[in-house]
């Protein structure tokens, strides 16, 4: 991609926001706010979001889940069946000019269950796990922290159907491990699994996946001892100062919830009269599980964790580009030719590269923008570098001079 053609470029200055992710993603040209809690995702942001979604997609497929896509517009009758039309306080409601009322989906139990009913007839049809990656809508009173809490947001939601509790528990554990792998692949290695109230969507307890950050809205009580995994949401925790498992002093910090899992029991299968015939010939209600990851929220959480005073530091797995080529002295034909030669070589290797080909921008501004958008590797080509290429990692201080052959070999090796 040529920087001169990129839509939504970095800004020299940006309005101060309450979260660092909101500020850096806006200033870096990743997102653009339409209204409170509603955002455009610009090309850089869309690339990052797609990479996050693809990591999630791979890990969901690996545990045997199948991808579907369900509508965001739900007839009110579906929510009346589950007695949630009037009980969910964040539900957006829309009236059609032709009659009828609809909900903009904050969650999809009301559509996945009747869908599954059309295909689940026997115990042979179980277990079943279906997921989607789509937009959700919640009428938040006070959206905050940019894409960390919005009125419209991206989510992966997975629903599973099981013939008994044990089968659900086995799958539940598979999802926990898949979630931890997803977060690690996205560069989040210190994720706390906590027990918390199910809130508006289930009366049971749930498990949440939290990342510690000052911009978080969850008050987390946890043990930081390496061999101990105790962590709880403060609102349900009976332990406030001493870890009940290892007697280590507990810590309290803010955290962002980036995923959650629920045991739904038969709440929704009963509401929609979804039954299957078991091996003994008796009709039973499948036990359901629900598993969510906020995709846009995850993007914001990655920035909250991975940044410095210069800007974002994207993990390579989700970075919009693996490298940025900063071309200086571009009015000099030999330099310009060499810049585009390097760009072409990287493209032929399948290396995603952003070429800063802007002639009117000073070197200082180009370096500033490169640091701000957080691409893992910066390459500089100029009259000064002659037949070499200056290369530096985003978090490194020292630069190296390499030949074109060395550069090609490097990316060929790590491909």
C-alpha positions in Angstrom: 0.0 0.0 0.0 1.2 3.5 -0.9 1.0 6.0 2.0 0.1 8.7 -0.5 -3.1 6.8 -1.4 -4.0 5.7 2.1 -7.4 6.9 3.3 -7.5 8.1 6.9 -3.9 9.2 7.7 -2.4 9.9 11.1 -3.0 13.3 12.7 -0.2 15.5 14.2 -2.4 16.3 17.2 -5.5 14.6 18.5 -8.2 15.4 21.0 -7.5 13.9 24.4 -9.8 11.0 25.3 -10.4 9.1 28.5 -8.7 5.9 27.2 -5.3 5.7 25.5 -6.7 3.3 22.9 -9.4 5.8 21.8 -6.8 8.5 21.5 -4.2 6.5 19.6 -6.6 4.7 17.3 -8.2 8.0 16.4 -4.9 9.9 16.0 -3.3 7.0 14.1 -6.1 6.9 11.5 -7.6 3.5 12.5 -11.1 4.7 13.6 -13.3 7.7 13.3 -16.1 8.6 15.7 -19.6 9.0 14.1 -21.4 9.6 17.4 -21.2 8.5 21.0 -20.4 4.8 21.0 -20.5 4.5 17.1 -17.4 4.4 14.9 -16.2 4.1 11.4 -13.3 1.6 10.9 -10.8 3.1 8.4 -8.6 1.0 6.2 -5.8 0.5 8.8 -8.4 -0.3 11.5 -10.3 -2.7 9.2 -7.2 -4.7 8.4 -6.4 -5.1 12.2 -10.0 -6.1 12.9 -10.1 -8.6 10.1 -6.8 -10.2 11.4 -8.3 -10.5 14.9 -11.5 -12.1 13.4 -9.5 -14.6 11.4 -7.5 -15.7 14.4 -10.8 -16.2 16.3 -12.3 -18.0 13.2 -9.3 -20.4 13.0 -9.5 -21.4 16.7 -13.3 -21.8 16.6 -13.0 -24.1 13.6 -10.3 -26.0 15.4 -12.7 -27.0 18.2 -15.4 -28.2 15.7 -17.6 -25.1 15.7 -19.3 -24.1 12.4 -19.7 -20.5 11.2 -23.1 -19.0 10.5 -24.5 -15.5 10.1 -27.7 -14.4 11.7 -29.7 -11.3 11.3 -29.3 -8.2 13.6 -33.0 -7.4 13.3 -35.2 -9.7 15.5 -39.0 -9.7 15.6 -40.3 -8.8 19.0 -42.2 -12.1 19.2 -38.8 -14.0 19.6 -37.9 -11.8 22.6 -41.4 -12.1 24.1 -41.0 -15.9 24.1 -38.0 -15.6 26.4 -39.6 -12.9 28.5 -36.7 -10.5 27.7 -38.6 -7.9 25.6 -39.1 -5.8 28.6 -36.4 -7.0 31.0 -33.2 -6.3 29.0 -32.5 -2.6 29.7 -30.0 -2.1 26.8 -32.3 -3.4 24.1 -32.7 -1.2 21.1 -36.3 -1.3 19.8 -37.3 -0.4 16.3 -40.9 0.1 14.9 -41.5 -0.7 11.3 -43.6 1.8 9.3 -45.5 -1.2 8.0 -46.3 -2.5 11.5 -44.5 -4.7 13.9 -41.7 -4.0 16.3 -38.1 -5.3 16.2 -35.0 -5.6 18.4 -31.5 -4.7 17.2 -29.7 -7.7 18.5 -27.4 -7.3 21.6 -27.1 -11.2 21.6 -28.5 -14.0 19.6 -30.1 -16.7 21.8 -33.5 -15.7 20.4 -32.5 -16.6 16.8 -30.0 -19.4 17.3 -32.4 -21.5 19.3 -35.3 -21.6 16.9 -32.7 -22.1 14.1 -31.3 -25.1 15.9 -34.8 -26.5 16.5 -35.2 -26.9 12.7 -32.3 -29.4 12.6 -31.9 -31.0 16.0 -34.2 -34.0 16.3 -32.1 -36.8 17.8 -29.2 -37.3 20.2 -27.3 -38.1 17.0 -27.5 -34.4 16.1 -25.6 -33.4 19.3 -23.3 -31.9 20.2 -23.7 -28.9 17.9 -21.6 -25.7 18.1 -22.4 -22.7 15.9 -20.7 -19.3 15.9 -20.8 -16.0 14.1 -18.8 -12.8 13.9 -21.0 -9.8 13.5 -22.2 -6.5 14.8 -24.2 -6.2 18.0 -26.2 -3.3 19.4 -26.8 -2.2 23.0 -28.5 1.0 24.1 -25.7 2.0 26.6 -26.6 5.0 28.7 -23.0 6.2 28.7 -20.7 4.7 26.1 -17.1 5.2 27.1 -13.5 4.7 26.3 -14.0 4.6 22.5 -14.4 1.1 21.1 -14.0 -0.4 24.6 -17.7 0.2 25.3 -19.9 1.2 22.3 -23.5 1.2 21.3 -22.6 -0.7 18.1 -19.7 -3.2 18.4 -18.2 -6.3 16.9 -18.6 -9.7 18.5 -17.9 -13.3 18.0 -20.7 -15.3 19.7 -20.7 -19.1 19.9 -23.6 -21.3 21.0 -23.4 -25.0 21.8 -26.1 -27.6 22.3 -25.5 -30.8 24.4 -27.3 -33.9 25.4 -26.2 -33.7 29.0 -24.3 -31.6 31.5 -21.0 -33.6 31.3 -20.9 -33.0 27.5 -21.4 -29.3 28.0 -18.6 -29.2 30.7 -16.2 -30.9 28.4 -16.8 -28.4 25.6 -16.8 -25.5 28.0 -13.2 -26.4 28.9 -12.2 -26.7 25.2 -13.5 -23.1 24.7 -11.5 -21.8 27.7 -8.4 -23.2 26.2 -9.3 -21.9 22.7 -9.9 -18.4 24.2 -6.6 -18.4 25.9 -4.9 -19.4 22.7 -6.8 -16.6 20.8 -5.7 -14.0 23.3 -2.1 -15.2 23.2 -2.0 -15.0 19.4 -3.3 -11.5 19.7 -0.5 -10.5 22.0 -2.3 -10.7 25.3 -0.5 -13.2 27.5 -1.7 -12.1 31.0 -5.4 -12.7 30.8 -7.2 -13.4 34.1 -10.2 -15.8 34.1 -12.7 -14.6 36.6 -16.0 -15.8 38.0 -18.7 -13.1 37.7 -22.5 -12.6 37.7 -24.2 -13.2 34.4 -25.9 -9.8 34.4 -28.8 -9.1 32.0 -28.4 -12.2 29.8 -28.4 -15.1 32.2 -29.2 -15.6 35.8 -26.3 -18.2 36.2 -22.7 -17.5 36.9 -20.3 -17.0 34.1 -16.6 -16.8 33.5 -15.0 -13.7 32.2 -11.6 -13.1 30.5 -10.1 -9.9 31.7 -7.0 -7.8 30.8 -5.7 -5.5 33.5 -5.5 -1.8 32.4 -6.3 1.5 34.0 -9.0 2.2 31.4 -10.9 -0.9 32.5 -14.4 -0.9 34.0 -14.2 -4.1 35.9 -12.8 -4.0 39.5 -10.7 -7.2 39.6 -9.5 -8.9 42.8 -6.7 -11.3 41.9 -3.6 -13.1 43.1 -0.4 -12.2 41.3 1.5 -15.3 42.5 2.8 -17.1 39.4 1.6 -20.6 40.6 -1.9 -19.3 41.6 -4.7 -18.4 39.2 -7.3 -16.9 41.7 -9.2 -14.0 40.2 -12.7 -12.7 40.8 -14.9 -9.7 40.0 -15.0 -7.6 43.1 -18.8 -7.5 43.2 -19.1 -11.2 44.0 -15.8 -11.8 45.7 -15.9 -12.8 49.4 -12.1 -12.5 49.5 -10.8 -8.9 49.6 -7.3 -9.0 51.0 -5.9 -12.5 51.3 -6.0 -15.2 48.5 -8.2 -18.1 49.7 -6.0 -20.5 47.7 -2.4 -19.6 48.6 -2.7 -16.9 51.3 -0.8 -14.4 49.2 -2.0 -10.8 49.5 -4.5 -9.9 46.9 -4.4 -7.0 44.4 -7.2 -4.9 43.1 -7.0 -3.3 39.7 -9.2 -2.2 36.8 -9.6 -4.5 33.9 -11.3 -4.8 30.5 -13.5 -7.8 29.9 -12.7 -9.2 26.5 -14.6 -12.4 26.6 -17.1 -14.4 28.5 -18.7 -17.8 28.7 -22.1 -18.9 30.1 -23.8 -22.1 31.1 -27.3 -21.4 29.8 -28.8 -24.7 30.9 -32.2 -25.3 29.3 -33.4 -21.8 29.7 -33.7 -21.1 26.0 -34.4 -24.6 24.7 -37.4 -24.7 27.0 -38.6 -21.3 25.9 -38.6 -22.4 22.2 -39.7 -26.0 23.0 -36.5 -27.3 21.4 -36.3 -31.1 22.2 -34.4 -34.1 21.0 -35.1 -37.8 21.3 -32.4 -39.4 23.5 -31.1 -43.0 23.3 -33.8 -44.2 25.7 -36.5 -42.8 23.3 -37.5 -40.0 25.6 -37.7 -36.3 24.7 -35.3 -34.0 26.4 -34.2 -30.3 26.2 -30.6 -29.8 25.1 -28.3 -28.0 27.5 -26.9 -24.8 26.0 -23.7 -22.8 26.4 -22.9 -19.3 25.2 -19.4 -18.0 24.5 -18.6 -14.4 23.5 -15.5 -12.4 22.5 -15.8 -8.7 21.8 -13.8 -8.3 18.6 -13.7 -4.5 18.5 -13.2 -4.4 22.2 -10.3 -6.8 21.8 -8.7 -4.4 19.3 -8.9 -1.6 21.8 -7.6 -3.8 24.6 -4.5 -4.7 22.6 -3.7 -1.0 22.2 -4.3 -0.4 25.9 -1.6 -3.1 26.6 0.8 -2.5 23.7 1.7 1.2 23.4 4.3 3.7 24.5 4.7 7.5 24.5 5.3 7.4 20.7 2.1 5.4 19.8 0.8 1.9 19.2 3.0 -1.2 19.3 1.0 -3.8 17.3 1.9 -7.5 17.9 2.9 -8.8 14.5 -0.1 -11.2 14.3 -2.6 -8.3 14.1 -0.5 -5.4 12.8 -2.0 -3.8 9.7 1.4 -4.3 8.0 4.5 -6.2 8.9 6.8 -3.4 7.7 6.7 0.2 6.8 9.2 1.5 4.2 10.1 5.1 4.8 11.4 6.7 1.6 13.5 9.8 2.0 15.0 12.0 -0.8 12.3 10.7 -3.1 12.9 13.4 -5.7 16.2 11.8 -6.4 15.5 9.1 -9.1 18.1 6.5 -7.9 16.7 6.7 -4.4 13.1 6.5 -5.6 13.9 3.5 -7.9 15.5 1.7 -5.0 12.6 2.4 -2.7 10.1 0.9 -5.1 12.5 -2.0 -5.8 12.5 -3.0 -2.1 8.7 -2.5 -2.0 8.3 -4.8 -5.0 10.6 -7.5 -3.5 8.6 -7.6 -0.3 5.3 -7.8 -2.2 6.6 -10.7 -4.2 7.5 -12.4 -0.9 4.0 -11.9 0.3 5.2 -9.5 3.0 2.5 -6.9 3.8 4.3 -3.5 3.5 3.2 0.1 3.7 5.4 2.4 1.6 5.6 6.0 2.7 6.1 7.6 -0.7 5.0 11.1 0.4 7.4 13.6 -1.1 6.1 16.7 0.7 6.5 15.3 4.2 9.6 15.9 6.3 11.7 12.9 7.6 10.7 13.8 11.2 7.0 13.6 10.3 7.4 10.3 8.5 9.2 8.8 11.6 6.6 10.2 13.9 3.8 8.6 11.8 5.6 5.3 11.6 5.9 5.1 15.4 2.3 6.2 15.9 0.7 3.5 13.8 2.9 0.9 15.4 4.0 -1.4 12.5 6.6 -3.9 13.8 9.5 -3.1 11.4 10.6 0.3 10.0 12.9 0.4 7.0 14.5 3.7 5.8 15.9 4.2 2.3 17.6 7.5 1.5 20.8 9.0 -0.1 22.5 8.5 3.2 21.8 4.8 3.3 23.3 4.4 -0.3 22.9 0.8 -1.4 21.9 -0.4 2.1 18.6 -0.4 4.0 18.2 1.0 7.5 16.1 -1.4 9.5 14.7 -1.0 13.1 12.1 -2.8 15.2 9.3 -0.7 16.6 10.5 -1.2 20.2 14.2 -1.2 19.4 16.6 1.8 19.8 19.4 0.6 17.6 19.2 0.5 13.8 21.0 -1.9 11.4 22.2 -1.4 7.9 21.5 -4.4 5.7 21.7 -5.2 2.0 18.7 -6.0 -0.1 19.7 -9.7 -0.3 20.0 -9.8 3.5 16.6 -8.2 3.8 15.0 -10.6 1.4 16.6 -13.6 3.2 15.4 -12.3 6.5 11.7 -12.2 5.4 12.0 -15.4 3.4 13.2 -17.1 6.6 10.5 -15.8 8.9 7.7 -16.2 6.3 
